[in-house]
Amino acid sequence: MGLNLVFSNGVGYPRTNWLAFGGSKDEQKFKYFLRRHQLPTEVWYNAYPGLSAFDLKRNILIRDGIERNDMSDAEIREWMALF
């Protein structure tokens, strides 16, 4: 049913009835259809050039530590290790 909710308005997707009935019944056939119709993209957007997902997560933890004022000594040592 999840495929129907996301893809039911797409060109070539099997008809659904109230989004819950009909639609794609064969997952592998649907995935093959998607692969055949993929187009290469010419552009790429990166909101944080040069930063990995690991870097972003670490930056969030650092910011959260700056905003906290009730950390124990062990938590402060763990937070300082992020630097």
DRENTORKOL-3810 file (N, C-alpha, C; in nm, 4 decimals):
REM DRENTORKOL-3810
@n.u->0.0825; n.v->-0.1192; n.w->0.0000; ca.u->0.0000; ca.v->0.0000; ca.w->0.0000; c.u->0.0869; c.v->0.1254; c.w->0.0000
@n.u->0.2065; n.v->0.1184; n.w->0.0597; ca.u->0.2951; ca.v->0.2351; ca.w->0.0627; c.u->0.3335; c.v->0.2808; c.w->-0.0763
@n.u->0.3593; n.v->0.1841; n.w->-0.1660; ca.u->0.3917; ca.v->0.2215; ca.w->-0.3040; c.u->0.2770; c.v->0.2993; c.w->-0.3660
@n.u->0.1552; n.v->0.2551; n.w->-0.3409; ca.u->0.0389; ca.v->0.3240; ca.w->-0.3968; c.u->0.0309; c.v->0.4678; c.w->-0.3475
@n.u->0.0556; n.v->0.4898; n.w->-0.2196; ca.u->0.0456; ca.v->0.6257; ca.w->-0.1641; c.u->0.1459; c.v->0.7198; c.w->-0.2286
@n.u->0.2656; n.v->0.6705; n.w->-0.2553; ca.u->0.3715; ca.v->0.7559; ca.w->-0.3074; c.u->0.3659; c.v->0.7705; c.w->-0.4591
@n.u->0.3417; n.v->0.6609; n.w->-0.5308; ca.u->0.3600; ca.v->0.6606; ca.w->-0.6757; c.u->0.2311; c.v->0.6582; c.w->-0.7577
@n.u->0.1149; n.v->0.6526; n.w->-0.6950; ca.u->-0.0085; ca.v->0.6297; ca.w->-0.7707; c.u->-0.0400; c.v->0.7377; c.w->-0.8729
@n.u->0.0126; n.v->0.8578; n.w->-0.8566; ca.u->-0.0136; ca.v->0.9650; ca.w->-0.9536; c.u->0.0897; c.v->0.9687; c.w->-1.0656
@n.u->0.1841; n.v->0.8770; n.w->-1.0637; ca.u->0.2894; ca.v->0.8755; ca.w->-1.1648; c.u->0.2421; c.v->0.8169; c.w->-1.2964
@n.u->0.3034; n.v->0.8617; n.w->-1.4023; ca.u->0.2725; ca.v->0.8111; ca.w->-1.5361; c.u->0.3137; c.v->0.6645; c.w->-1.5446
@n.u->0.2244; n.v->0.5797; n.w->-1.5907; ca.u->0.2546; ca.v->0.4390; ca.w->-1.6086; c.u->0.2279; c.v->0.3526; c.w->-1.4867
@n.u->0.1908; n.v->0.4124; n.w->-1.3740; ca.u->0.1630; ca.v->0.3333; ca.w->-1.2542; c.u->0.0250; c.v->0.2697; c.w->-1.2683
@n.u->0.0095; n.v->0.1429; n.w->-1.2282; ca.u->-0.1219; ca.v->0.0773; ca.w->-1.2391; c.u->-0.2289; c.v->0.1528; c.w->-1.1594
@n.u->-0.3498; n.v->0.1552; n.w->-1.2131; ca.u->-0.4599; ca.v->0.2285; ca.w->-1.1491; c.u->-0.4883; c.v->0.1758; c.w->-1.0085
@n.u->-0.5223; n.v->0.2700; n.w->-0.9199; ca.u->-0.5607; ca.v->0.2328; ca.w->-0.7841; c.u->-0.7074; c.v->0.2669; c.w->-0.7626
@n.u->-0.7649; n.v->0.2082; n.w->-0.6588; ca.u->-0.9007; ca.v->0.2391; ca.w->-0.6188; c.u->-0.8941; c.v->0.2867; c.w->-0.4743
@n.u->-0.9140; n.v->0.4165; n.w->-0.4512; ca.u->-0.9047; ca.v->0.4777; ca.w->-0.3189; c.u->-0.7656; c.v->0.4603; c.w->-0.2570
@n.u->-0.6645; n.v->0.4530; n.w->-0.3379; ca.u->-0.5237; ca.v->0.4396; ca.w->-0.2981; c.u->-0.4903; c.v->0.3115; c.w->-0.2231
@n.u->-0.5892; n.v->0.2390; n.w->-0.1758; ca.u->-0.5621; ca.v->0.1196; ca.w->-0.0972; c.u->-0.5752; c.v->-0.0083; c.w->-0.1784
@n.u->-0.6518; n.v->-0.0032; n.w->-0.2840; ca.u->-0.6789; ca.v->-0.1239; ca.w->-0.3619; c.u->-0.6242; c.v->-0.1067; c.w->-0.5022
@n.u->-0.5854; n.v->-0.2175; n.w->-0.5621; ca.u->-0.5282; ca.v->-0.2116; ca.w->-0.6957; c.u->-0.3846; c.v->-0.1634; c.w->-0.6885
@n.u->-0.3417; n.v->-0.0945; n.w->-0.7924; ca.u->-0.2059; ca.v->-0.0424; ca.w->-0.7953; c.u->-0.1042; c.v->-0.1520; c.w->-0.8192
@n.u->0.0140; n.v->-0.1334; n.w->-0.7687; ca.u->0.1234; ca.v->-0.2277; ca.w->-0.7903; c.u->0.1076; c.v->-0.3485; c.w->-0.6986
@n.u->0.1002; n.v->-0.4644; n.w->-0.7596; ca.u->0.0901; ca.v->-0.5882; ca.w->-0.6819; c.u->0.2200; c.v->-0.6676; c.w->-0.6883
@n.u->0.3063; n.v->-0.6350; n.w->-0.7830; ca.u->0.4321; ca.v->-0.7071; ca.w->-0.8028; c.u->0.5470; c.v->-0.6096; c.w->-0.7804
@n.u->0.6080; n.v->-0.6155; n.w->-0.6625; ca.u->0.7132; ca.v->-0.5204; ca.w->-0.6246; c.u->0.8310; c.v->-0.5234; c.w->-0.7212
@n.u->0.8769; n.v->-0.6428; n.w->-0.7575; ca.u->0.9937; ca.v->-0.6534; ca.w->-0.8446; c.u->0.9646; c.v->-0.5972; c.w->-0.9839
@n.u->0.8454; n.v->-0.6232; n.w->-1.0359; ca.u->0.8070; ca.v->-0.5695; ca.w->-1.1666; c.u->0.8041; c.v->-0.4161; c.w->-1.1612
@n.u->0.7536; n.v->-0.3618; n.w->-1.0509; ca.u->0.7488; ca.v->-0.2170; ca.w->-1.0341; c.u->0.8895; c.v->-0.1583; c.w->-1.0274
@n.u->0.9789; n.v->-0.2227; n.w->-0.9523; ca.u->1.1159; ca.v->-0.1732; ca.w->-0.9422; c.u->1.1855; c.v->-0.1772; c.w->-1.0781
@n.u->1.1593; n.v->-0.2808; n.w->-1.1555; ca.u->1.2163; ca.v->-0.2898; ca.w->-1.2901; c.u->1.1647; c.v->-0.1750; c.w->-1.3760
@n.u->1.0356; n.v->-0.1459; n.w->-1.3662; ca.u->0.9759; ca.v->-0.0339; ca.w->-1.4399; c.u->1.0461; c.v->0.0972; c.w->-1.4030
@n.u->1.0683; n.v->0.1200; n.w->-1.2733; ca.u->1.1353; ca.v->0.2432; ca.w->-1.2291; c.u->1.2770; c.v->0.2524; c.w->-1.2840
@n.u->1.3509; n.v->0.1426; n.w->-1.2784; ca.u->1.4882; ca.v->0.1445; ca.w->-1.3291; c.u->1.4935; c.v->0.1742; c.w->-1.4778
@n.u->1.3984; n.v->0.1218; n.w->-1.5537; ca.u->1.3947; ca.v->0.1469; ca.w->-1.6983; c.u->1.3638; c.v->0.2911; c.w->-1.7311
@n.u->1.2970; n.v->0.3627; n.w->-1.6410; ca.u->1.2538; ca.v->0.4994; ca.w->-1.6690; c.u->1.3337; c.v->0.6058; c.w->-1.5941
@n.u->1.4412; n.v->0.5685; n.w->-1.5281; ca.u->1.5239; ca.v->0.6667; ca.w->-1.4590; c.u->1.6006; c.v->0.7501; c.w->-1.5604
@n.u->1.6199; n.v->0.8760; n.w->-1.5253; ca.u->1.6977; ca.v->0.9668; ca.w->-1.6092; c.u->1.8169; c.v->1.0183; c.w->-1.5294
@n.u->1.9317; n.v->1.0317; n.w->-1.5934; ca.u->2.0459; ca.v->1.0895; ca.w->-1.5210; c.u->2.0202; c.v->1.2369; c.w->-1.4923
@n.u->2.0667; n.v->1.2820; n.w->-1.3794; ca.u->2.0519; ca.v->1.4234; ca.w->-1.3458; c.u->2.1807; c.v->1.4973; c.w->-1.3765
@n.u->2.1680; n.v->1.6217; n.w->-1.4140; ca.u->2.2836; ca.v->1.7035; ca.w->-1.4500; c.u->2.3260; c.v->1.7962; c.w->-1.3363
@n.u->2.2470; n.v->1.8012; n.w->-1.2300; ca.u->2.2779; ca.v->1.8925; ca.w->-1.1200; c.u->2.2778; c.v->1.8168; c.w->-0.9882
@n.u->2.3452; n.v->1.8747; n.w->-0.8919; ca.u->2.3516; ca.v->1.8184; ca.w->-0.7576; c.u->2.3506; c.v->1.9333; c.w->-0.6595
@n.u->2.2664; n.v->1.9256; n.w->-0.5584; ca.u->2.2608; ca.v->2.0294; ca.w->-0.4560; c.u->2.3143; c.v->1.9727; c.w->-0.3250
@n.u->2.4035; n.v->2.0482; n.w->-0.2624; ca.u->2.4578; ca.v->2.0097; ca.w->-0.1336; c.u->2.4549; c.v->2.1330; c.w->-0.0449
@n.u->2.3699; n.v->2.1305; n.w->0.0563; ca.u->2.3540; ca.v->2.2461; ca.w->0.1440; c.u->2.4807; c.v->2.2741; c.w->0.2251
@n.u->2.5617; n.v->2.1717; n.w->0.2484; ca.u->2.6829; ca.v->2.1870; ca.w->0.3293; c.u->2.8021; c.v->2.1271; c.w->0.2560
@n.u->2.8540; n.v->2.1969; n.w->0.1552; ca.u->2.9666; ca.v->2.1411; ca.w->0.0783; c.u->3.0857; c.v->2.1092; c.w->0.1691
@n.u->3.1443; n.v->1.9938; n.w->0.1463; ca.u->3.2624; ca.v->1.9558; ca.w->0.2224; c.u->3.2331; c.v->1.8866; c.w->0.3544
@n.u->3.1067; n.v->1.8789; n.w->0.3954; ca.u->3.0735; ca.v->1.8134; ca.w->0.5219; c.u->3.0016; c.v->1.6819; c.w->0.4947
@n.u->3.0420; n.v->1.5794; n.w->0.5670; ca.u->2.9755; ca.v->1.4500; ca.w->0.5551; c.u->2.8593; c.v->1.4430; c.w->0.6543
@n.u->2.7808; n.v->1.3368; n.w->0.6447; ca.u->2.6711; ca.v->1.3166; ca.w->0.7399; c.u->2.7288; c.v->1.3035; c.w->0.8820
@n.u->2.8465; n.v->1.2417; n.w->0.8946; ca.u->2.9122; ca.v->1.2294; ca.w->1.0249; c.u->2.9453; c.v->1.3680; c.w->1.0806
@n.u->3.0001; n.v->1.4560; n.w->0.9947; ca.u->3.0334; ca.v->1.5924; ca.w->1.0379; c.u->2.9090; c.v->1.6673; c.w->1.0845
@n.u->2.8008; n.v->1.6541; n.w->1.0108; ca.u->2.6766; ca.v->1.7237; ca.w->1.0467; c.u->2.6242; c.v->1.6748; c.w->1.1813
@n.u->2.6268; n.v->1.5435; n.w->1.2036; ca.u->2.5816; ca.v->1.4879; ca.w->1.3310; c.u->2.6693; c.v->1.5378; c.w->1.4456
@n.u->2.8016; n.v->1.5383; n.w->1.4251; ca.u->2.8926; ca.v->1.5868; ca.w->1.5286; c.u->2.8649; c.v->1.7340; c.w->1.5594
@n.u->2.8410; n.v->1.8142; n.w->1.4563; ca.u->2.8114; ca.v->1.9560; ca.w->1.4774; c.u->2.6830; c.v->1.9761; c.w->1.5572
@n.u->2.5842; n.v->1.8912; n.w->1.5329; ca.u->2.4597; ca.v->1.8982; ca.w->1.6101; c.u->2.4869; c.v->1.8677; c.w->1.7563
@n.u->2.5671; n.v->1.7645; n.w->1.7824; ca.u->2.5995; ca.v->1.7283; ca.w->1.9208; c.u->2.6784; c.v->1.8392; c.w->1.9898
@n.u->2.7682; n.v->1.9039; n.w->1.9180; ca.u->2.8453; ca.v->2.0148; ca.w->1.9755; c.u->2.7517; c.v->2.1300; c.w->2.0110
@n.u->2.6629; n.v->2.1643; n.w->1.9183; ca.u->2.5687; ca.v->2.2739; ca.w->1.9449; c.u->2.4790; c.v->2.2413; c.w->2.0637
@n.u->2.4300; n.v->2.1156; n.w->2.0693; ca.u->2.3450; ca.v->2.0763; ca.w->2.1819; c.u->2.4198; c.v->2.0893; c.w->2.3143
@n.u->2.5492; n.v->2.0536; n.w->2.3150; ca.u->2.6290; ca.v->2.0656; ca.w->2.4366; c.u->2.6482; c.v->2.2101; c.w->2.4790
@n.u->2.6630; n.v->2.2994; n.w->2.3822; ca.u->2.6778; ca.v->2.4422; ca.w->2.4137; c.u->2.5508; c.v->2.4950; c.w->2.4801
@n.u->2.4373; n.v->2.4454; n.w->2.4368; ca.u->2.3092; ca.v->2.4955; ca.w->2.4878; c.u->2.2717; c.v->2.4360; c.w->2.6227
@n.u->2.3369; n.v->2.3270; n.w->2.6620; ca.u->2.3043; ca.v->2.2631; ca.w->2.7901; c.u->2.3825; c.v->2.3285; c.w->2.9035
@n.u->2.3202; n.v->2.3330; n.w->3.0193; ca.u->2.3906; ca.v->2.3870; ca.w->3.1367; c.u->2.3827; c.v->2.2923; c.w->3.2560
@n.u->2.3450; n.v->2.1685; n.w->3.2303; ca.u->2.3289; ca.v->2.0732; ca.w->3.3406; c.u->2.4037; c.v->1.9421; c.w->3.3165
@n.u->2.5207; n.v->1.9499; n.w->3.2524; ca.u->2.5961; ca.v->1.8280; ca.w->3.2226; c.u->2.6817; c.v->1.7863; c.w->3.3411
@n.u->2.6916; n.v->1.6545; n.w->3.3574; ca.u->2.7805; ca.v->1.6012; ca.w->3.4608; c.u->2.9242; c.v->1.6078; c.w->3.4085
@n.u->3.0202; n.v->1.5791; n.w->3.4946; ca.u->3.1600; ca.v->1.5807; ca.w->3.4529; c.u->3.1854; c.v->1.4802; c.w->3.3404
@n.u->3.1258; n.v->1.3622; n.w->3.3511; ca.u->3.1440; ca.v->1.2596; ca.w->3.2478; c.u->3.0850; c.v->1.3072; c.w->3.1152
@n.u->2.9697; n.v->1.3718; n.w->3.1194; ca.u->2.9077; ca.v->1.4227; ca.w->2.9968; c.u->2.9915; c.v->1.5340; c.w->2.9346
@n.u->3.0512; n.v->1.6161; n.w->3.0181; ca.u->3.1374; ca.v->1.7239; ca.w->2.9674; c.u->3.2599; c.v->1.6654; c.w->2.8981
@n.u->3.3207; n.v->1.5611; n.w->2.9594; ca.u->3.4367; ca.v->1.4966; ca.w->2.8969; c.u->3.3987; c.v->1.4342; c.w->2.7627
@n.u->3.2829; n.v->1.3696; n.w->2.7575; ca.u->3.2354; ca.v->1.3086; ca.w->2.6324; c.u->3.2102; c.v->1.4168; c.w->2.5274
@n.u->3.1523; n.v->1.5288; n.w->2.5695; ca.u->3.1241; ca.v->1.6401; ca.w->2.4775; c.u->3.2557; c.v->1.7012; c.w->2.4259
@n.u->3.3535; n.v->1.7175; n.w->2.5141; ca.u->3.4826; ca.v->1.7743; ca.w->2.4750; c.u->3.5557; c.v->1.6836; c.w->2.3756
@n.u->3.5303; n.v->1.5530; n.w->2.3817; ca.u->3.5958; ca.v->1.4591; ca.w->2.2900; c.u->3.5460; c.v->1.4792; c.w->2.1468
@n.u->3.4338; n.v->1.5479; n.w->2.1295; ca.u->3.3830; ca.v->1.5743; ca.w->1.9946; c.u->3.4723; c.v->1.6713; c.w->1.9176
@n.u->3.5479; n.v->1.7509; n.w->1.9907; ca.u->3.6354; ca.v->1.8482; ca.w->1.9258; c.u->3.7602; c.v->1.7792; c.w->1.8839
END
